[in-house]
Amino acid sequence: MFDLLPIEFDGWPVRLLLELGFILYALVAAVLIIHERRRPAATLAWLAGLIFLPVLGVFLYLVFGRLHVRRALRRRRRRRANPTEATRDQAAIETCPEDLPESTRGLIRLALNTAAAPLRHADDVRVLSPPRVAFDAMERAIQGARRRIHVEFYIWRDDETGRRWVELLRERAQAGVLVRVLVDDVGAMGTPARLFEPLREAGGEVLRWGRLRLSRRLAQLRHRINYRNHRKLLTIDGRVGFLGGVNIGDEYLGRGPTPRPWSDLQVELTGDAVLGLDAIFYEDWVKAHEPGALRALAGTLSSSLTRSLRKTPLPLADDEEAPARDDPGSSRSLSESLTQSLTQSQLQQQLQRKEAALDAGLDDLLGRARIGSTGALVQIIPSGPDLLDTATIAAQYLAAIATAQRRCWIATPYLIPDELLKATLQTAALRGVDVRILVPAAEHNDSWFVALAARSYFDPLLESGCRLFEFTRGMLHSKFLIIDDRLVAIGSPNMDIRSFYLNYEVTGLFYGPELVGVLEREFEAELAGSTEVTPESRAGLPLRQQLGESFARLLSPLL
């Protein structure tokens, strides 16, 4: 019989070599992850994935896990100007009103110091709900535009709503209005470039944020996949602005995969506060036109667009000149390259024209005169990985919850709190604050895995005295926060790790009791269509559900 002896390789047992190699791999992975100084929960989750799932874990880490905050900060510093910082003092209230509570004044200072978000007045602020009302208001504003329209959304679907908006914008571009559209390339992944062709042909400009290309360097691809532009905003002539959670799609009107319309809202504001939205849009527009991005886009322009570029400069200034006919962000084909049709010198000329036009547009933004609004106090707060404090909105929400005295009401479609947010909510409830959290029921959530992960946090929150409600009348997509009778936060962020620490987001902080009353009624109306989650309803869950929630929770820091 044959003896079972260890297989030898150059005098070393293969098993021993494999074990030593795995130990070395685990040590390198641990040093690398720990050195990145992530949040503890994310650090442990990545370590577990890399060690227990080596092949899959390495792939996911290379695509999603690498942090590129330093690189984003370097790019931001190299820009000639950052609109949000450059407009910090425009139309701003120089000192906090003395009649505000000190806790509110502290929140204002926090936003100013972390996000260059000045306190400004609005003339008027309106909550637009349900989405049908929001769409009607935004479309009327578009139809009334005279000079410029800035549109930025995470998702833009090729459906009845998406096509209607393209036609509305095409009509205004045809009338000589400068129309700029920016959509996220991941959010609009299923939307063909041809959807926007009528708008481009009429003179509108369309760009996709963070285009994904497998041919790009892996480091650049990782950055573009992981850091998405989740903002939703619209500004008209620098005088009217909208922000909130609504994207461009039929699902908000009950024409999507499910027959029930989604529950969501937007805020319409007018006056000086709109400058904050325009500055954020223009900063994103500048990022999408950075030389590296332009050269990457050059490789995907169609031959028809190439011919147009040879004939037409691409002005971006907000002046009386007609806007450009085509935009490099709206490629007709990914297979044709501009470098096949344009010489290097011609491409350089186009880049220089772009840069000059961007400078002119920034001059227009900086030259905006104060309107003299006297209404609601507003701060428009951006967040993203290229800000010095990448957790701007997380810090603002945590500070607001920590200073709540009477109530903290939250509506969010995705509840994936990190340990700090969970502890802040628990502490508020233990202090006697009325903490209520409204989320969609799992069967209506558009992401079943996120819903499963969210439920894994229910038990500790309930034990601390927080009240949880599941909306049962369809998908709840509203994103707002009410603190006492003094503060409302409405915008694009979810109450999850990705919105707080990774995505580009925007939220509006509205100070004063007027808007609080409106959102209070909105929250109570949604509670009427919800079921309260109680400790009793969570008792005796089937083992399969418990295991599913536990597994989803394990991966929640990565969602």
N, C-alpha and C positions, 0 to 999 in steps of 0.2 A: 504493500500500500504506500501511497505517497504521503510524505510528511508535510503538514501545513506550516511552512516556514514564511517569515515576513519577506516580501519582495524587496530586493535590494536595488538601489540606484546610486551608483558611484560610492558605494560603501555605506549609504545611509538608508534606513528603512523609510519607504515612501510615506507610511503613516506618520512617522515622526516629523518628516518634512512638512506634511500637510498641516499637522497640528501647530508646528512652529510658525508656518506661514499664516495660519488663521489668527494666532495670537498676535503676530506682528500687524496683520491687517486690522484687528480689533483695536490695538493700541494707537495706530495711526488714525483710524476713524475717530476714536475717542478724543485724541488731541486736537484734531481738526475741528470737530463739532464744538468742543468745549472752548476752543480758542475764539470761536465766532461770537461767544457771549450772547447767546439767544436767551429767551425766556426759559426758565427751568423746565417747564412742561414740554416745550418744543425740543429742547436739548435731549431730554429723556426719550421722547418719541422717535427722534431721528436716530439716536443711539440704538434703540431697540430694533428699528427697521434695518439699519445697516448690519447689525450683528446677527440677528436671527433670520433675516432674509437677504443674504449678501448680494446676490445678483440683482434681484428686483430692487432692493434698498439702494444700491449704488446707482442704478438707472434713475430712480425717482429723485435721488439727491442731486444728481447731475442736472436733471431737467428742472426740478422745482425747488430744491433745497438750498442752493448756493445763495448767499447774501451778497448783494451788489450795492449796498448802501453807500459805501465809500466812493464807488465809481459814479453813482448818480449825483452825489454831492460835488465831486470834481467837475462833472459836466455843468452843473448849475453854476459853480463859481466861475467857470470859463466864459459863460455867456456875457455879452456886452451889457445886458440888462435883464432883470427878472421883473415882469410887470407887477406882480403882487407887492413886491418890496418897493418898486419905484413909485407906485401910487399910494403908498402907505399914508402919506400926509394929505392927500387930496380929499377935499370935502369931509375931512374927519373932524370929530368933536375932540377938542384938545384936552379937555379934562372930564373925568367921569362926573355926571350930575350928582350933586351932594345929597339929593333926596333918595338915592338908591341905597339899599341895604349894603353893609360892608361885604357880605358874602357874595352879592352880585357884582360889586366893584372888583372883588378879587378875581371872579371869573372873567371879567372884561380885561383885566391886566394880564391874566394867563394867556388868553387868546392873542393879545397884542404882542406879547413877548415870545410866544412859541410859533406863531404863524403870520406875523405882520398883518394881523386882521384888525383894522381900526374900527372904532365905533362910529357909525354913521346914522343919520336919520333917513327914513323912507317917507314918502308922501302918503302912501296907502299900502296896506298889506291885506291880501285876501286868501283864505284857504279854499282850494278848489277840490271838491269831492262830491260824487264819485269821479272816476277817471273820465267819464263822458263829459262832465262839466269842465274838467281840466283841458281835455282836447279841444272843446269848443272855444274856450278862452284863448288858448295858445294859437289856434288857427285864426281867430279874429285878429289877434295881434299881428300875426304874419301878414294877413291881408292888408293891414293898415300901415305896414312898414314903408318908410320913405327913403332911408339912406342905407341901412345895413341890418343884416340879420345874422346872428351868431347862434349856431345850433350844435349842441354837443350831447350825445347820448351813448350809453353803453351798448344797447341793443337797438337795431333798426331792422325790422323784418320785411321780407318781400311778400307782403300781403296787402289787403285792401287799405289798411291804415297807412302802411309804409308808402304805398304808391300814391295815396291821396296827398301825403305830405310832400313827396317829391314834386307833384304837380303844382301844389300851392307855392312852393319855393321856386319852381321854374317860372311861374307867372310873374313873381316879383323880380326875379333876375332878368327876365325879358323886359320888364319895365325900367331897368337900370339900377335896381337896388343891389348893393353888394351882398351876396349870400355866401356864407362860409359854413360848411358842414364838417363835423369831426365825429367819427364813430370808432369804437374800439374794434380791432380786428378779430379778437376772440369772441366778443359779444355779438358781432355781426358776421360770424364765420359762415353761416349759411346764406348770407345775402350776396347775390351776384353783383359784380361791379356794373353790369349793364343797367341795373335799377336806376342808377344815378346819371345815366347818359343824357337823358333829356335836360336835366338840370345843368350839367356841364356844357352842353351845347348852347344853352341859353345864357351862359356866362357865369354860372355858379361855380364855386370851388368846393371840392370834396376831398378830404383826406381820411385815411385810416390810421388810427393810433397803433403803434407797435406792430407793424406787419410781421407776420411769422413766415420765415423762409428756412427750410431745412438746409439750404446750401450755405447759410450764414455760419459764422463761427459759433461753436457750441456755447461759449460764454455769452454771446449776444442773444442767442436763442433762449437760453435760460432766463435772462433778464426779461425778455419780452413776454414769455409765457407767465412768469410769476408775478410781475407787477403790471396789473391791468388798470385801465382808466375806467372807473366805475361811475363817473360823474354823469349827472343828467341836468342840463341847464339850457336855457334859451334866453337871449336878450334881443331886444328890438330897439334900434336907434339910440342905444345907450340910455333909454328912459324907462323901459319896461323890462322886467326880468322874471323868469320862472325857475324854480328848483324844487326838487322832491325826489320821489321814487319811481315815477312813471317813465317807461321806455316807449318806443314807437312800435306798437304791435297790436294785433286784433284781440289778444287774450284779455286786454283791459276792458274790452267792450263786449265780451261774451261770445266772440267769434273764433276763439282759439280751439285747442284740443278739448277743453272742457266747456260745457254750455254756460256756466256761470261766469259773469265778468269778475275780474280780479278787483279786490278792494285796495285802493291806493289813493294818494292825494298829491297835489302840487301846491306850491305857494306862489302867488303872483305879487310882485312888489314893484313900486314905481318910485322914482326920485333918486337922491344921491346914493342910496345903498346899492343901486344896480351897478355902480362902478366896480364894486367888489366882484360881481359875477363876470363882468367884461374883462377884468384883469386876469381872472383865473382862466377864462376861455383863451385869451390872447397868449397867456403863458404856455398853455397846451399847444396852441397853434405854432408858437415859436419852436417848441420842442420837436414838433412834427416836421419842421423845416430846417432842423440843424443839418450842417453839411453832410455828416455821416448818413443821416436818414435820407437826404436828397440823393446822395450817390447810390444808396441801396435801391431807392425807388427808380432811379434812372435805368436800372437793369430790367425793369418790368414794364416799361412804357410800350404801348403798341405803336406800330408804324404810323397810324393815322394821327395819334397824339404827337408823335415826333414831328410830323409835317406842320401841325398846328403850332408847336413850340418854336419852330424855325421862323414863323411869321409873326407871332404875337408875344409880346412881353407879358409878364405875369404880375401886374401891380396888386399890392395888398393894402395900400393906404386907404383909410376911410375918408376919401374925398369925393369930388363930384365926377371923377373919371369913371368910365365904364369898367367893371371888373373883367378879369381874364376869362377867356372862353373855356379853357381846360385846366385841369389841375393834375399834377403828377401823382396825387394820392388816389386817383380814380382810374386805374389801369384797366384797359379792355382785355388784356391777355397777360398771363404770367410767363409766356414762352418767348416773347419777343424782347429784344434788348435795345435800349436807346443807344448803347455804345456801337451798335451795328450801323446806325444811321447818322449819328452826330460825332464829329471829331471831338477830341478832348478839349480843344479850345472853345468850341461851341458850347459844350456842357459847362465849362467854367463860366462862360458868359451868362448862361441861364442861372447858375448858382449865384453869381454876383447880383443879377437882377432881383432874384428872390431876397437876398440879404438886404439890398437897398429898399425894396418894398416893405420888408418887415420893419426896418428902421422908420420908414415913413408912417407905418401903422402905429408903431409905438409912440412916435411924436404926437400923433393924433390923440392917443389914449392919455398921454401925459398933459395934453393941452385942454382936456375937458374942463369946462367951467363948473363951479359949484352951482347946483340948481337952487339950493336954499330950502331944502325939505325940512319940515318941522314935525313930522309924524313919529311913528314907532322907532325905537332904538334897535339897530340891527348890527350884527357882526357876521360877515361871510367868511367862513373858515375853510381853507384848503388843508389837505393832508396828503402825504405821499412820501415815498422813499428818498426823494431828493431834497426834503426839508431837513434842516439841522436837527430838529426834533421830529423824528418820523412818526411818533405816536401822538401827534397833535390832537386829533379828535378823541383818541382814547383818554388822554389827560383831561380834556375838557369835560367829557362825559363822566369820568370818575370823580372829578372835582365837584361837578354839579350834583351828583348823587350823594357824595359825602357831605355836602352842605344842606341837603334837603331837611326840612324841619317837620313838614306836615305830610307831604305825599311825593311819590316818585312813580309816575305812570309811564310805561314803555310799551310801544307797539313795534314789533320787528318780525320779519318773515323768517329770519334765521338767528337762533339763539345758541351761540357757541362761545360762552364766556371763558376767558382765561382765569387763572386763580385770583388775580387782583380784582377783576370785575365781579367775580362771584363773591369774594369776601366783602367787597364794598356794598353789594346788594344785601348780603346777609346782615352786615353790620347796621345798615340803614333800617332794615326791618326790626332788628333787635333793639334799636333805639326808639322804636315806636312809630316810625314813618310808615305810611300806608304805601307799600310797594306792590304794584300790580304789573304783571307782565303778560302781554297779549301776543300769542303766536298762532299761526295756522294749524289746524288739526292735521295730523300726519297724513291722513288719506287725501287731503287737499293740497298738501305741500308739493311744489314742483320738483323738490329734491328729497326723495324718501330717505336717503342715507343721512342727510343733514338733519331731517326731522327725527330720525332715530337717535342721532348723537345729541340733539337738543333735549330729548326726553331723559337722557341719562343724567342731566343736571337738575331734573325736577325735584328729586327727593331731598337733597341738601338745602335747596332753596325753600321748599315747603317747611322743612323742619325749623328753619329760622324765622318763619312767619311771613314770608313772601306769598303773595297770591298769584296763581297762574291760571290763565284762561286759554282755551283753544277755540279759534274761530272756525265755525262749522258751515258758513255760507259761501264756501269757495276759498280761493287762494288769497290770503292776507299778505299784501306786499307793502303796506304802509310802514314808514320808518320815522317815528317821532318820539320825543321825550318831553314830559311835562314835570316841572319841578315847582312844587308849592303853587303860589299864584303869581310868580315873578319871572318865569323863564320857560320858553319852548324851544326845542331844537328840532329842526326838520331838514332832511337832506337825503343824500344817497347812502350813508353808511348803515350797514346792518350791525347788530350786536354780536359780532363774531370777530375772530382773530384776524381773518383776512382783511376785513374793512378797517380794523383798528391799526394794523401794522404793515400791511403790504400794498393795498390798492391805493390809487389816486382817488380821493373822495372830496366831496364838498358838502358842508352843512351850514345852515343859517341859524344863528342864535337870535331869538326875538325876546326882548325884555319888556315886561309890563303885563298887566292883567288882561288887556283886551284880547290878544290872541290866545291866551290861556283859556279863556271862557269858550272860545270857538273850538279849540282842540279837546277840551273837556267834554263837550257835547258829542264830538266825533268819536271819542274813545268810548263813551257810554253807549252810543248807538251800536258800536261794534261789539261791545260786551253783551248787548241784548241778543246778538246772534252767535254767542259763544257758550261753551260749557266749561265750568270751573273744574280745574284739576285739584283733587283733594288727596290727602294721605290715604284715605279709605279706598279711593278709586285706584291708587297705585299699589295697594296691598294685594298679594297673591297673584302677581303677574306670572304668566307662563314662563317656564325656564327658557324656551326659545327666544322670547322677547327680551328677557333679562340678558341673555348672552349676546343678542344682537345689539342692544343698547351699549353693553360693555365694550364690545368690539368697536363700534362706531365712536365711542368716547375715546378709546385708545388712539384713534387716528384723528380726533377732532383738532389737535393743535396744528395739523397739516392741512385742514380744509380751508 
